[in-house]
Structure formats: structure tokens, C-alpha cells
């Protein structure tokens, strides 16, 4: 099945999905975070066909999420290591894992993170980069950013609602 491209959509979420939104991509990235970086190990762990894995790895390398690092000459073999751009997906992977732990893991989390500084099991929480206080959808608001080319849906919807009232 051919999926729609988000390449022309002016939305940061759509652009992220264009790079890592294919169903196997974030699982490959997850495994790279867990230290699984060799083709055969990824293929065996995920049960993905070699052809699809080859395509997904090439896509992630092309978009700068992974880099190929040769570990043997004959035959040529590579590790697929996270780049800084790939490591920036850690909060995405963590948020998805925590959502899955809460809503899709009836027997409890299959993986937990230990904070190395304090030794305790830790969850990642969003915090304001300016004041450090926790943030969630109830204590933030959306405003147009410097790259905005269209009105925000919420503000456009509210403006239409006011004109109809």
C-alpha cells in the first residue's frame, strides 16, 4: 500500500513523520538506542524482511538519523549508529514507550529506565525550558512561530465561531 507523502505539508510533526513515520523506522531507532546496531541483529530481533530492513536503514541513513560505520572489510559489514539528529529522537521514543506502558502493557512495562545519577526507576516528564516547571496541554498555549505560513487551526476556528455567534 502506498502511503501519502507529507513532504509538502507545512507542519513540523508531518515533517518528522516523513522521516520516521513508517511503521518499522521508530522500532529500528529504538533498537539503536538499545545498542542493537548490526543488520542481522536488527533483522532477527524485529522479524522484518531483509529487503524492507535494507530500505528502512537506507532511508534513515539518507535523512541523517543513522550513519553506517564499517566494522569489517571482507565481507563489508556495517553498524548503523545514531547520529546527533537520531539521538534527538530520544524524547519521542521515550514518550511513546511511556504511553505504551500506561495504555498498552497490561502486565507492566517491558522496559524501565534507571537514572544513573540517583539509581531510581525514572520516567521522563516535560518541563518548561525557561522556568523548569512541569508542562502539559493544560498550561501551555500555541502561538504562531517564525516559520508560520497559515493560521493556527484553534485560533482560526475560534475566529469563525465568534463571527457566527
Secondary structure, 3 states (H helix, E strand, C coil): CCCCCCCCCCCHHHHHHHHHCCCCHHHHHHHHHCCCCEHHHHHHHHCCCHHHHHHHHHHHHHCCCEEEEEEECCCCEEEEEECHHHHCCHHHHHHHHHHHHHHCCCCCCCCCEECCCCCCEECCCCECCCCCCECCCCCCCCCCCCCCCCCCHHHHHHHHHHHHC
